[in-house]
Amino acid sequence: MRLWLVVAFLALAALLRTAPALAHQTSLVSATLSVSGPFADLEINVRDVDLGEPVGGPPEVTPGRALVARSGERATRYVLARMTVHNGAAQCAASPGPSRVFDLEPTGFTLAMTARFRCARSIDTLVLHSDLFFDLDPQHRLMVELRGFGRSEATILRRESRTARLEGRVATSSAVSEFLLLGVEHIFVGYDHCAFLLALLLGASALGARDRLGPRGAAREVVALVTSFTVAHSITLALSALGVVRLPSRLVESAIAVSILWVAVDNARRADPPSNRWTLTFVFGLIHGLGFAGVLGELGLPRGASTAALLGFNLGVELGQLALVVVSLPALLLLAQTTDRVVDGARRAFALASLAAFGAALLGAALVTLAGVPGARAATVAAIVTSAAVALTARWGFDRGVRRRGALALAVLASLWLIERALDRPLFGGVLG
């Protein structure tokens, strides 16, 4: 297949060079795009006569070798601005790689550029679309070879046919494991879902105070709420992912913010959650499931393994929820056992622990910023929330400090999310997530 590509390239180049009717040389570019898991690696070769505009000069002027050697990254970004790679319908993010100038015989040179496209999941349908040079030369040809899934296919892209496609399949086991991790990741970066669960835990853990149901009763309440939420969002996640139910993303995201606001305000109003909160949680779970499905829609389900991927993603969401509950609930129940009459020594101990946790959280935030540690952002947020809960309990006790003030904080956050989503306009530079 590669031999066919080289022969066709040389034959077409010779034909165009010798055609007397042509007033200029037709632009010819060769490229390969290779699949490896969630990555697609591009290698593209552009001749000197086509490098004028990519390196910042006029398109009709052939740049010198030294200028091209200095402008390799600029030329690569020029190419990437006019090429896209998709995994099915989901676009993949591009990052430029190294470039190198090669001399040609007898004269001239070519710039070999590389780039990597990163997709959200393993590639099963590779789609390359190119608008490169068609605005400068309607006769431009891009000779591209797509490699992946144990085979390669070569094609020539023209002005009227600018897309190349290579289809494969993802193994069922790979789909399950990959989408399971994506589900876990979504819980820890989807702060609205975490906020909703935290609002439920705050209300239920208030029952753990000594004069109410106690820790066991509060734990049973949490099991009922989380089960209701899980069953509900699993239903709408499956229905939406399979195309049975579809709602506008803006409406779904706004409704998710309303669900957080509702539970938070209810927590602030009353010390004991209503006995039928699990039914309301079920209704809100249906809405959150549509939100999960929106994320899954952006990722795209792999061909031939859509059911396995759906199950893996849902299982990942459940594991992420379980991790949040297992970590948060014991701490909240422990704080709920603290009365408003905490002795001075205990207050100081709580305050010191809070200060230490907050310092650790700030350090974690710095590490995230400087090193981009994966998953550390969620851990940093959790550390800040925990330290704040300890400090509020030490100052006002659990009921006044954590339940009421925590509920008010969640209500404010949910209100800001609602404004953002209803108006489709991010606030504070989009830092709210």
N, C-alpha and C positions, 0 to 999 in steps of 0.2 A: 504493500500500500504506500509506503514511504517512497519507493522507487518510482511508482506511478506519479506521485506528487512532484518529484524532482523533474521527471521527464516532461510532464505537462507544463511546469513552470518554464523550463528552458525553451520548449517549443513555442509557447505563447510569447515569450520575450523576444525570440528571434523573429517571429511573424510580425510583431508590432514594430520592431526596429526597422524592418525592411519595407514596411508598407508605405508607399510614396504618398498615399492620400492623407495620411495623418500629419497634422501640423505640429504635434508635440508628442513626446514619449508618454505612453500610458503608464499610470502609477501601478506598480506591482509590489505586493507585500506578501511574505510567507509567515505562517505562525503555526505553533502546536499548542494544544491545551490538554493537559494530562490530569486525570482524576486520581485522587488519593484520599479516601475517607471523606471528610467534610471540606477538603481543599481541592482547588483546581489551579494548577501551575501553568502560567502562560510564558511562552518564548516566542518573540516576534522579531523579525528582521526587516529593517527599513533601509532602502538604499539612500545614498547621499543626495540624489536629485529630489527626493521627497522630504528631506529633513529641514527645509527652510523655515516653514511655519512652526513645526514642533520645537525648534530651538530658539524661537522668538524673532525670526527674520521674515522677510517677504517670501511667499511661497514659490515665486518664480526664480529665486536666487538659490544656487547650490551653496551651502555653507562649507567652510573649511573644516579639515579634519580636527584641528585643535579646538575649534569652537564646539564641535559636536562632542568631543571627548569631555569637555567641561560641562556640557549641558545635558548629560545623559538622563539625570533624574527629571529635569524639566520635560524632556521629550517623552519619557515614560508616563508622566502625569498627563501629558497631552493625549497620549494614546488611551489611557484609562478613562479619561473624561468622555471618550467617544466609543468605548466598548463596555458592555455589561455581560455579566455571567449570572445565570439563574439556576437554582436547583428546583426544577418544576416552575412554579410561579413565584417562588421566593428569591429575591435578589441577594447576591453574595457580596460581601464587603471586599474591596480591592486595596492592596498595599503594594507599592512599587518595590522592585528588587534591584539588584546590581545590573549594570549595563556595560557593554564593551564594544569598541570599534575594531572591525576586521577589514583589512585591505583586500581588494579584489584585483584580479588579473584581467586585462593588463593595466587598467586604471580604475580609480574610484575606490569607494569603501562602503561598508554597510554598518549600521548600528544595531547590535543585538541587545534587545531589552528583555527583562524578565519581570514578572509580577505574580503575586499569589492572591487568589480569591478565597476568602473564608466564608463558608456557608454555615447556617445555624445547626445543620445536622448532616449526616453522611449523604453524599450526592447519589441520587438514583436516576435523575433525569437532567443531563447537562445541556444547557441552552446557552449559546453564544450569539450575541447580537452586536453588530459593528456598524457604526456610522463614520468610521475613519476614512478620511480623504474623499468621500463621495461629494462633498460640497465643493472641493477644489477640482476634482476630475470625475465627471460622470462615467468615464470608462474605467475607473479604478477597479482592480481585482484584488481580493484577499484570498490567498490559497491557504486553507487551514486544515489541519489534521487534528481530529478529536480522538484522544486515547483514554480508554477506561473500560472496566467490566470485562477484561480479558480480550479486547479487540480494539481496532482503530478504524476510523472512517475519515476519508478525505473529501473535501468539497471546495468549490470556488464560490465565494460570496460576491455578488454584483449589486449594483444600485437598486435593482428591482427585487433582489432576493438576498437579504442581509443577515439571515439567521441560520445557524447550524445547530443540529440537535443530535444527541447521543443518549439512548435510553438503556438502562440496566435495571437491576433489582437489588434490594437490600435484604440480607438474610434475616429471618424472623428473630433469631436470638440477638442479633445486633440491633434490630429495631427496638426490641423490648428494653435492652440495657441502656441504649442511648436515650430513648425517650423517658425512661425512668429517671435518669440523671437530670434531664431537662425539666421534668415535673418537680423534682426536689429544688432545683435551682430557681424555678419560677416562684415557689412559695417564699423563698428567702430574699428575692429581689422584688416581689410583688407586695410592697408595703401596705397596700390597702387590704389585702387578704389577711396579712398578719395583724393589722389594726382591728379588723372585725373579730378575729379569734381572741385577741387580747381583751376586747370589750366584753365578749362572752365570759372569759375567764375572770375578769374583774368582778362581774356581777355574781358569778357562782362562788368565787372564793370568799366573798363577803359573808356567805352562809357558814363559812368555816370558823367564825368567831365562837368563843366558848359558850355564849348565850344563845346560839342558834343551832344549826344542824351539826356542827362540828366538822372536822376534816373529812370523815368518811361520807357524810351526807353531801358535802360540797363536791367530793370526787364523783359520787354517783350522778349529781346534777351535771357535771362536766361531761361525763360519759354520754348521757342522754343528749346533750346539746351537740357535741361533736359528731355523734352518730347521725343525728338528724341532718346536720349540715353536710356530712359526707355523702349520705344517700341522695340528698337533693342535688348537690352539684354534680354527682356522678351521672344522674339521669340527663340533665341538660347538656353536660359535656358530651355525652355520647350522641344525643339527638342532634346537637348542633354540628358536631364533627362529621356526622353522616349526612348532613344537609337537610334534615327533617325540620329543624327550627332555625330561623335566621332573624336576628334583630340588628338594627344599626349599632355600631360600636359605641358611638357617642351616647346613645340612650342607655346601653348596658352599663358603661362606666359611670355615668351619672347616677344610675340606680344603685350601684355598688356603694358609692359615696353616701347616698341616702340611708342605706342599710346600716352603715357604721354610725352615722349621725343619730339614727333612731335608737339604737341600742345604747349608745353613749349617754344620750339625754335621759333615757329610762333609768340607767344606772345612777345618774346624778339625782334623779327625783326620788328614788326609793331605795332603801337598804336591801330589801329582799326582792329578787327577780320574780316576775309573775309566774304562776304555776304552768301556764301555757306557753312559756317562752320557747319551748322546743318546736312548737308549731310555727311560730313566727320565724324561728331559725331555719326551718325547712323551706319556707317561702323565700327567705333571703338567700338560702343555699342554691335554689334554682337560678337566681340571678347571677350569683358568683360562678356557677357552672358555665353560664354563657360567656363570662369574662375569661375563664380558663380556655374555652373553645376558641375565643378570638386569638389567643396566643398560639394555640395549636394550628389555627388556620394560617397564621403568618409563617409558621414553620413548614407546613405542608406535610401530609401523611405520605410515607413512602409507598411506591407502587408494589403491590403484591404482599405487603405486610402492614396494611393500614389498621387492621384489627389489633394485631400485636402491639403496634406503636401506640394506639389509643389506650390499651390496657396498661402498657408500661408507663405512659404519661400520667394516667389517673393514679396508678400505684405510687408513683413518685410524689404526686401532690399529697397523697395520704401519709406517706412517710415523712414528708416535710412538716405537715400539720402535727403528726404525732411527736416529732422532735421538739416542736415549739411548745406543745402541751407538757411533755415530760420535763422540759427544762423550766418552764414558767410556773406551772401549777404548784409544785412543792414550795417554791419561794414565796408565792402569794399566800398559800395556806399558812406558812410559818409566820409571815407578817400579820396575817389576820388574827393570829393567837395573841398578838401584842395589844394590850389594852391602852387606853388613853393615859393611864397613870404609870408610865414607864419611869423607873427610878433614874436619877441623874447619871449614875455610872453607866447604865445601859444606854442612855441617850448619847453620852460621849462615845461609847463604843460603836453605836450605830453611825454616828457622824463621821468617825474616823474610817469605818469600813466604806461608807459612802464616798468619802473623799478619795480613798485608795482606788475604788472601782471607777470613779469618774476620771482619775488620772490615767488608769489603764485604758479606758475608753478613748481618751484623747490621744494616747500613744498609738492605739490601734488605728485611729483615724489618720494619723500621720503616716503610718506604715502603708495604709491603703493608698494614700495620695502619692507617696514616693515610689512604692514598689508595685502597686496594683495587685496586692495579694488577693487571689480569688476567694470569695466567700467571707472575707474579713470585714467588708462593709456591713453585712447583716450582723456579724458578731459585735461590731462596734456599736451599732444601734441598740442591740440587746443589752450590752454593758451599760450604756448611758441610761436606758430605761430602768434597769435593775438598780443602779446607784441612786437614781432619782426616787424610786419607790422606797428604798431603805431610808433615805434622808427625810422624805415626807412622813414616813411612819414614826421616825424618831422625833419629829417635831410636833405632829398633830395626832398620831395614832393612825391605824389602818383605815378606819371608816372615814374620818375627815380628810386625812392626808392623801390616801391612795385611791379609795373608791370614788370620792366626790371630785377631788382635783384631777385624778387620772381621767375620769369620765369627761370632765370639762375640757381637758387637753385634747382628748380624742374627738370631742364634738367640734372644737375649733379646727383641728386638722381636717376632719371630714367636710366641714363647711367650705374650707379653702379648696379641697378636691372637687367639691360639687360646683363651685364657681368656675374653676378651671375647665371642667369637662362640659358643663352646660354652655359656656361661652366659647369652648374650643380655643382657649388662650392660656398658655402657661403663666403662672405667677412666680415672681422671685427668680426668674431665669430658669424655671423648670426644676428647681432643687427639691420640690416636694415629691417628685417621683411619679 
